[in-house]
Amino acid sequence: MAFAGDLYKNKNFVLLLGVQTLSVLGDAFSTVAVPLLALHATGSVAQMGVLTALTGVASVVTGTFAGGIVDRFDRRRVLVVCDVGRFLLYGLIPVLWWVTPVIWPLYVIVPLAAVLGMVFNVAYVTVLPSIVDPGDITRANGILYGIFAVAGVAGPALAGVVSGAFGPAAAIGLDSVTFLVSAFGLRFIRLRPYTREKSGGRLAGARFLLGNPVLRTMTILLTALIFLTAGLDDLVVFHLKQNLEQPDAVVGYVLGAGAIGTIIGSMAVARVRGRLGFGPTWLWSTALAGLAVTLIALAPGVAGIGALMAVFSLAISVGAICSMSLRQEITPAHLLGRVTAAFWTIHFALGPAGATLATFTAAGRGVAPVVAVMGAGLVLTAVGGLFSPVRRSGL
């Protein structure tokens, strides 16, 4: 069984690429179709918000135990079970809707699906190092990240078309099928064997993460990054709609430009990291993201904002791929699930607070000064990294 060489000749990687693309496409469908179904049922944006909040809480809580599940059980089997579970849960929604169109089942089914989604995502991160060689991890992540960006753009567009033609319940039903196909494909992936740890507890991942100087520093810096940028998309949308009086289509084009930046960054990251090393690549990409955000506050028109969003997404994707690849490279296989789950739980914890603070402040003081502070904060995050183990990592 060949794991090295051309990634596209590695059938295990190609299978993972295909099934992960389907999973991301399904998630993107749900992102559009589930809120639309809630809106159809209640006509209330507040009810949509409650559903979104419940989903977010379910994901964060799951992060506290997902790593233990992934490290203890067969990881391929965990992926298959999560996809089959999501197929059943999402497939149940249109059945119930067509029998009795009420919203309460969504409050149970969607959070449960989010639980399975979080476990699946943690397991996926642990599987990649069992499929490709360590030297290929950054490139493999770049390929996956780029394909996911395409799926993330195509998914909502397709969901909107299907929902408009057949209703959001039908779109969710189609979403469920993507998970079934993904589960079938996962059964054919073969992983390198590794020794599972029977002890160590759920906190073993957090101890390793915070005990490694580079990973500890990266966790702190990335938590600050999420806090600063969590509300950026909301502010850009608000600015385009309220201040520049642009139609919805233009908002879509501007956010779509960000996806183009992500694709370019995904294609370039392996080469850039290979030339500069991990530390300089992450620090320069974060500084570039900060500069782009700062300039968004000064950009007078739609074209400039779209171009800067593309630059921001390019830089952020390079940094994110480097960060994930580093954790996969230096974390022992038996701990990778718990390290990943601990990182995500810490990393995203301040995101809701950052988004709330940014949007409430912008409502009172305007978008431009808040976005400028976001950009300056990102630049300062990169400057702080210059005096940390990240710069001296030599990885």
C-alpha positions as CSV (number, residue, x, y, z in Angstrom):
1,M,0.0,0.0,0.0
2,A,1.7,3.2,-1.2
3,F,1.4,6.3,1.0
4,A,4.2,8.5,-0.4
5,G,4.9,10.1,-3.8
6,D,2.3,11.7,-5.9
7,L,-0.7,12.4,-3.7
8,Y,-3.1,12.0,-6.5
9,K,-1.8,8.4,-7.0
10,N,-2.5,7.7,-3.3
11,K,-5.9,6.1,-3.5
12,N,-6.5,6.5,0.2
13,F,-5.9,10.3,0.0
14,V,-8.1,10.6,-3.1
15,L,-10.9,8.7,-1.3
16,L,-10.5,11.0,1.7
17,L,-10.5,14.0,-0.5
18,G,-13.7,12.8,-2.2
19,V,-15.7,11.9,0.9
20,Q,-14.6,15.1,2.8
21,T,-15.7,17.2,-0.1
22,L,-19.1,15.5,0.1
23,S,-19.2,16.2,3.8
24,V,-18.3,19.8,3.4
25,L,-20.9,20.1,0.6
26,G,-23.5,18.6,2.9
27,D,-22.6,21.0,5.7
28,A,-22.8,23.9,3.3
29,F,-26.3,22.7,2.2
30,S,-27.4,22.6,5.9
31,T,-26.0,26.1,6.5
32,V,-28.6,27.5,4.1
33,A,-31.4,25.0,4.1
34,V,-31.9,24.6,7.9
35,P,-32.3,28.3,8.6
36,L,-34.6,28.6,5.6
37,L,-36.8,25.8,6.9
38,A,-36.9,27.5,10.4
39,L,-37.9,30.7,8.7
40,H,-40.6,29.0,6.7
41,A,-42.0,27.4,9.9
42,T,-42.0,30.4,12.2
43,G,-41.3,33.5,10.1
44,S,-39.1,34.6,12.9
45,V,-35.4,35.6,12.7
46,A,-35.2,35.1,16.5
47,Q,-36.1,31.5,16.1
48,M,-33.4,31.1,13.5
49,G,-30.9,32.6,16.0
50,V,-32.0,30.2,18.7
51,L,-31.4,27.2,16.4
52,T,-28.0,28.6,15.4
53,A,-27.0,29.1,19.1
54,L,-28.1,25.6,20.1
55,T,-26.0,24.2,17.2
56,G,-23.0,26.2,18.3
57,V,-23.3,25.2,22.0
58,A,-23.6,21.5,20.9
59,S,-20.4,21.8,18.9
60,V,-18.4,23.4,21.7
61,V,-19.6,21.0,24.4
62,T,-18.8,18.0,22.1
63,G,-15.3,19.4,21.7
64,T,-14.6,18.5,25.4
65,F,-15.1,14.7,24.8
66,A,-14.7,14.2,21.0
67,G,-11.0,13.7,21.2
68,G,-11.3,10.9,23.7
69,I,-13.7,9.1,21.4
70,V,-11.5,9.5,18.4
71,D,-8.3,8.3,20.2
72,R,-10.0,5.3,21.9
73,F,-11.9,3.8,19.0
74,D,-11.1,2.8,15.4
75,R,-10.9,6.2,13.6
76,R,-12.2,5.0,10.3
77,R,-15.2,3.4,12.0
78,V,-15.8,6.7,13.9
79,L,-16.0,8.6,10.6
80,V,-18.4,6.1,9.1
81,V,-20.7,6.1,12.2
82,C,-20.8,9.9,12.2
83,D,-21.7,10.0,8.5
84,V,-24.4,7.3,8.8
85,G,-25.8,9.1,11.9
86,R,-26.0,12.4,10.0
87,F,-27.6,10.7,7.1
88,L,-30.3,9.3,9.4
89,L,-30.8,12.6,11.3
90,Y,-31.0,14.9,8.3
91,G,-33.1,12.3,6.4
92,L,-35.6,12.4,9.2
93,I,-36.2,16.2,8.9
94,P,-38.0,16.1,5.5
95,V,-40.0,13.1,6.5
96,L,-41.3,14.8,9.6
97,W,-41.8,18.1,7.8
98,W,-43.9,16.5,5.1
99,V,-46.0,14.8,7.8
100,T,-46.4,17.8,10.0
101,P,-44.6,21.1,9.3
102,V,-43.5,22.1,12.8
103,I,-40.1,23.4,14.0
104,W,-39.6,21.6,17.3
105,P,-37.8,18.6,15.7
106,L,-35.1,20.9,14.4
107,Y,-34.2,21.9,17.9
108,V,-33.4,18.3,18.7
109,I,-32.1,16.9,15.3
110,V,-29.8,19.7,14.2
111,P,-27.8,20.0,17.5
112,L,-27.4,16.2,17.5
113,A,-26.1,16.4,13.9
114,A,-23.7,19.1,15.1
115,V,-22.4,16.7,17.8
116,L,-21.7,14.1,15.1
117,G,-20.2,16.7,12.9
118,M,-17.7,17.8,15.5
119,V,-16.6,14.2,16.2
120,F,-16.2,13.7,12.5
121,N,-14.0,16.8,12.1
122,V,-11.7,15.8,14.9
123,A,-11.4,12.2,13.5
124,Y,-10.7,13.6,10.0
125,V,-7.7,15.6,11.3
126,T,-6.3,12.4,12.9
127,V,-6.7,10.3,9.8
128,L,-4.7,12.4,7.4
129,P,-1.2,11.6,9.0
130,S,-2.2,7.9,8.7
131,I,-2.6,8.2,5.0
132,V,0.2,10.5,3.8
133,D,3.9,10.9,4.8
134,P,4.9,13.6,7.2
135,G,6.6,15.6,4.4
136,D,3.3,15.7,2.4
137,I,1.0,16.8,5.2
138,T,1.1,20.5,4.5
139,R,0.6,20.0,0.7
140,A,-2.3,17.5,1.4
141,N,-4.0,19.9,3.7
142,G,-3.6,22.6,1.1
143,I,-5.4,20.5,-1.5
144,L,-8.1,19.6,0.9
145,Y,-8.6,23.2,2.1
146,G,-8.8,24.4,-1.5
147,I,-11.4,21.8,-2.5
148,F,-13.4,22.6,0.6
149,A,-13.4,26.3,-0.3
150,V,-14.9,25.4,-3.7
151,A,-17.5,23.2,-2.0
152,G,-18.2,25.9,0.5
153,V,-19.1,28.3,-2.3
154,A,-21.0,25.8,-4.5
155,G,-22.9,24.2,-1.6
156,P,-25.0,27.3,-0.5
157,A,-25.6,28.2,-4.2
158,L,-26.9,24.7,-5.0
159,A,-28.9,24.6,-1.7
160,G,-30.5,27.9,-2.7
161,V,-31.5,26.6,-6.1
162,V,-32.9,23.3,-4.7
163,S,-34.7,25.1,-1.9
164,G,-36.2,27.6,-4.3
165,A,-37.4,24.9,-6.6
166,F,-38.5,22.2,-4.2
167,G,-38.4,23.7,-0.7
168,P,-35.8,23.7,2.0
169,A,-37.0,20.3,3.3
170,A,-36.0,18.7,-0.1
171,A,-32.6,20.5,0.1
172,I,-32.0,18.9,3.6
173,G,-33.0,15.5,2.2
174,L,-30.5,15.9,-0.6
175,D,-27.9,16.9,2.1
176,S,-28.5,13.7,4.0
177,V,-27.7,11.6,0.9
178,T,-24.2,13.2,0.7
179,F,-23.4,11.8,4.1
180,L,-24.5,8.3,3.1
181,V,-22.3,8.4,0.0
182,S,-19.4,9.7,2.1
183,A,-19.9,6.8,4.7
184,F,-19.8,4.2,1.8
185,G,-16.5,5.7,0.4
186,L,-14.8,5.8,3.9
187,R,-15.2,2.0,4.2
188,F,-12.5,1.6,1.5
189,I,-9.8,3.8,3.1
190,R,-6.9,2.0,4.7
191,L,-4.9,3.6,7.5
192,R,-1.5,3.0,9.0
193,P,-1.8,1.2,12.3
194,Y,-1.0,3.0,15.5
195,T,-0.9,2.1,19.2
196,R,-4.0,3.3,20.9
197,E,-3.6,4.7,24.4
198,K,-5.8,3.1,27.0
199,S,-5.1,5.7,29.7
200,G,-4.2,9.4,30.1
201,G,-7.8,10.7,30.3
202,R,-9.5,13.5,28.4
203,L,-7.1,16.2,29.7
204,A,-4.0,14.4,28.2
205,G,-4.5,16.3,24.9
206,A,-4.8,19.7,26.7
207,R,-1.7,18.9,28.8
208,F,0.3,18.1,25.6
209,L,-1.0,21.1,23.8
210,L,-0.2,23.5,26.6
211,G,3.1,21.8,27.5
212,N,4.7,22.2,24.1
213,P,6.1,25.8,23.9
214,V,5.2,26.2,20.2
215,L,1.8,24.7,20.3
216,R,1.0,26.6,23.5
217,T,2.0,29.9,21.9
218,M,0.1,29.1,18.7
219,T,-3.1,28.4,20.7
220,I,-2.8,31.7,22.5
221,L,-2.2,33.6,19.3
222,L,-4.9,31.9,17.3
223,T,-7.4,32.4,20.1
224,A,-6.7,36.1,19.8
225,L,-7.0,35.9,16.1
226,I,-10.5,34.3,16.3
227,F,-11.6,36.9,18.9
228,L,-10.5,39.7,16.5
229,T,-12.0,38.3,13.3
230,A,-15.1,36.4,14.3
231,G,-17.4,39.4,13.4
232,L,-15.6,40.5,10.2
233,D,-18.0,39.0,7.7
234,D,-21.0,40.4,9.6
235,L,-19.4,43.9,9.5
236,V,-18.6,43.6,5.8
237,V,-22.1,42.6,5.0
238,F,-23.6,45.4,7.1
239,H,-21.3,47.9,5.5
240,L,-22.2,46.8,2.0
241,K,-25.9,46.7,2.6
242,Q,-26.4,49.7,4.9
243,N,-23.6,52.1,4.1
244,L,-23.0,51.4,0.4
245,E,-26.6,50.3,-0.3
246,Q,-25.6,47.3,-2.4
247,P,-27.9,44.5,-3.4
248,D,-27.7,41.0,-2.1
249,A,-25.9,39.7,-5.2
250,V,-23.0,42.1,-4.7
251,V,-22.7,40.9,-1.1
252,G,-22.4,37.4,-2.5
253,Y,-19.7,38.5,-5.0
254,V,-17.6,40.1,-2.3
255,L,-17.8,37.2,0.0
256,G,-17.1,34.9,-2.9
257,A,-13.9,36.8,-3.6
258,G,-12.8,35.6,-0.2
259,A,-13.2,32.0,-1.4
260,I,-10.9,32.8,-4.4
261,G,-8.3,34.0,-2.0
262,T,-8.6,30.8,0.0
263,I,-8.1,28.6,-3.0
264,I,-5.0,30.6,-4.0
265,G,-3.6,30.4,-0.5
266,S,-4.3,26.6,-0.4
267,M,-2.3,26.1,-3.6
268,A,0.6,28.2,-2.4
269,V,1.0,27.2,1.2
270,A,3.2,24.1,0.8
271,R,5.7,26.0,-1.4
272,V,5.8,29.0,0.9
273,R,6.3,27.0,4.1
274,G,8.9,24.9,2.4
275,R,10.9,28.0,1.5
276,L,10.4,30.2,4.7
277,G,9.7,27.6,7.4
278,F,6.7,27.4,9.7
279,G,7.3,30.4,12.0
280,P,8.0,33.1,9.3
281,T,5.1,31.8,7.1
282,W,2.6,32.0,9.9
283,L,3.8,35.4,11.2
284,W,3.9,37.0,7.7
285,S,0.5,35.6,6.7
286,T,-1.1,37.0,9.9
287,A,0.5,40.4,9.4
288,L,-0.7,40.4,5.8
289,A,-4.2,39.5,7.0
290,G,-4.1,42.4,9.5
291,L,-3.0,44.8,6.8
292,A,-5.8,43.7,4.5
293,V,-8.4,44.2,7.2
294,T,-7.1,47.6,8.1
295,L,-7.3,48.7,4.5
296,I,-10.9,47.4,4.3
297,A,-11.8,50.2,6.7
298,L,-10.4,52.7,4.3
299,A,-11.6,51.1,1.0
300,P,-14.0,53.5,-0.7
301,G,-15.8,51.0,-3.1
302,V,-17.0,47.5,-3.6
303,A,-14.2,46.4,-5.8
304,G,-11.6,47.4,-3.3
305,I,-13.4,45.6,-0.5
306,G,-13.7,42.4,-2.6
307,A,-10.0,42.5,-3.4
308,L,-9.0,43.0,0.2
309,M,-11.3,40.2,1.4
310,A,-9.5,37.9,-1.1
311,V,-6.1,38.9,0.3
312,F,-7.4,38.4,3.9
313,S,-8.8,35.0,3.1
314,L,-5.6,34.0,1.2
315,A,-3.4,35.0,4.3
316,I,-5.7,33.4,6.8
317,S,-5.9,30.1,4.9
318,V,-2.1,29.9,4.7
319,G,-1.8,30.4,8.4
320,A,-4.6,28.0,9.2
321,I,-3.1,25.2,7.0
322,C,0.3,25.7,8.5
323,S,-1.1,25.5,12.1
324,M,-3.1,22.4,11.5
325,S,-0.3,20.7,9.7
326,L,2.1,21.5,12.5
327,R,-0.2,19.8,15.1
328,Q,-0.5,16.8,12.9
329,E,3.3,16.5,12.4
330,I,4.5,16.8,16.0
331,T,1.6,15.3,18.0
332,P,1.9,11.5,18.8
333,A,-0.7,9.6,16.9
334,H,-2.4,8.3,20.0
335,L,-3.0,11.8,21.3
336,L,-3.9,13.6,18.1
337,G,-7.7,13.4,18.6
338,R,-7.6,14.9,22.1
339,V,-5.0,17.5,21.1
340,T,-7.2,18.6,18.2
341,A,-10.4,18.7,20.2
342,A,-8.7,20.7,23.0
343,F,-7.2,23.1,20.5
344,W,-10.6,23.7,18.8
345,T,-12.4,24.1,22.1
346,I,-9.9,26.7,23.4
347,H,-9.4,28.3,20.0
348,F,-13.1,29.0,19.3
349,A,-14.2,29.8,22.9
350,L,-13.9,33.6,22.5
351,G,-15.3,33.8,18.9
352,P,-18.9,34.5,20.0
353,A,-17.8,37.2,22.4
354,G,-15.6,38.8,19.8
355,A,-18.4,38.8,17.2
356,T,-20.9,40.2,19.7
357,L,-18.5,43.0,20.8
358,A,-17.6,43.9,17.2
359,T,-21.2,44.1,16.0
360,F,-22.5,46.0,19.0
361,T,-19.6,48.5,18.9
362,A,-20.1,49.0,15.1
363,A,-23.7,49.7,15.7
364,G,-22.8,52.7,17.9
365,R,-19.5,53.9,16.4
366,G,-19.6,52.7,12.8
367,V,-18.0,49.9,10.9
368,A,-14.8,51.6,9.8
369,P,-13.2,52.2,13.2
370,V,-14.1,48.7,14.4
371,V,-12.6,47.1,11.3
372,A,-9.5,49.2,11.7
373,V,-9.0,48.0,15.3
374,M,-9.5,44.4,14.1
375,G,-6.7,44.9,11.5
376,A,-4.4,46.6,14.0
377,G,-5.0,43.8,16.5
378,L,-4.0,41.2,13.9
379,V,-0.8,43.0,13.1
380,L,0.0,43.2,16.8
381,T,-0.7,39.5,17.1
382,A,2.0,38.9,14.5
383,V,4.4,41.3,16.2
384,G,3.8,39.4,19.5
385,G,4.7,36.2,17.7
386,L,8.1,37.6,16.8
387,F,9.1,37.5,20.5
388,S,7.8,33.9,21.0
389,P,8.9,30.3,20.4
390,V,7.0,30.4,17.1
391,R,9.6,32.5,15.4
392,R,12.4,30.3,16.8
393,S,10.6,27.0,16.1
394,G,12.7,26.0,13.1
395,L,9.9,23.8,11.8
